[in-house]
Amino acid sequence: MNMRAVAIVGHGGNEVVDVGRRPIPVRGRGEALVRLAAAGLNRVDLYMRDSGAGITHRLPQIMGLDGAGEVVEVDADEPRLKTGDRVVLHPGIGCGRCEYCLAGEHVLCTSMRYLGEHRDGTLAEFVCLPVENVFPAPAGFDFAEAAALATAPLTAWRMLFGKARLAPHETVLIFGIGGAVSLSALQLAKAIGARAIVTSRDPDKLARAAALGADVGIDGSREAIARRVLAETGGRGVDVVIENVGEAVWSEALKSLARGGRLVTCGATSGDAPSADLRRLFIRQISVHGSTHGTFAEFRALLAFCARGGFRPVLDGRFPLAEIHAALDRLEAGRQFGKIAIDIDTP
């Protein structure tokens, strides 16, 4: 039997993104077959479309990391899941045997495989994956909201609380507000009572961030970020920097940190070879942390936080599966504020 799906059939622009029919995946022992109701877009979807360089994959490949829906098939003796369960998917599939998986850090697995990158993903009516990657969706969340939790908010959760150990009395500087990771970091930081300074080159995004609780907004196209940060913190600097831009903002990020501050990065969209500024690093005893996605334990913690009302993702807009090209165009143009959702169960 076949299903509707979005697959890359080559590399280039939207001309290689095919909306058509693909075989429904066949479930193996220890796996769940999930009928997807919603998915979400991420920058990696554009990367896979454009080249996928360095990521082992086969063409055609179904796109998409984020997904939520209902379990339609699972082993009869599986104690955690049953048919009909509303679920959200963790897209990182580890080997379960390496030293990192055994230590609970499967996000560092030496053979990690992600949905939509190394194997077929979530922009389809069905997906099959290990039961360990399938989690109950928070009550009160629709499928698009639940799907949106699995990548950007989980990434922000690990950055803020797993790496930076942000405390309620501290101040965090978040670059590029409007992107789903940065926006999630703002919401989570404010949820625990921390002070948040955000940056953007878009005044409208700064205004919308202020409505979500941002204490200070800095237009990076109009003023020096570090100078404004120091002015807003009495010359001290911030405790934590969250960034995924890389080279273009690296100098300003380091200059914005207080002594003993922590910088956490999860991307390098503007380049990956900034000046290390080693003197500043060791004299001011700054810590730099790399971070990618999050573990199963961190995902459970995030879902529990959501269930208590601590966090709800911001959705930028919703597109049916058939309008995937328009959704990708919006993501590529950087016009979004929050997660771009794909409603799979909409004809």
Secondary structure, 3 states (H helix, E strand, C coil): CEEEEEEECCCCCHHHEEEEEEECCCCCCCEEEEEEEEEECCHHHHHHHHCCCCCCCCCCEECCCEEEEEEEEECCCCCCCCCCCEEEECCEECCCCCHHHHCCCHHHCCCCEEECCCECCCCECEEEEEHHHEEECCCCCCHHHHHCCCCHHHHHHHHHHHHCCCCCCCEEEECCCCCHHHHHHHHHHHHCCCEEEEEECCHHHHHHHHHCCCCEEEECCCCCHHHHHHHHCCCCCEEEEEECCCCCCHHHHHHCEEEEEEEEECCCCCCCCCCCCHHHHHHCCCEEEECCCCCHHHHHHHHHHHHCCCCCCCEEEEEEHHHHHHHHHHHHHCCCCCEEEEECCCC
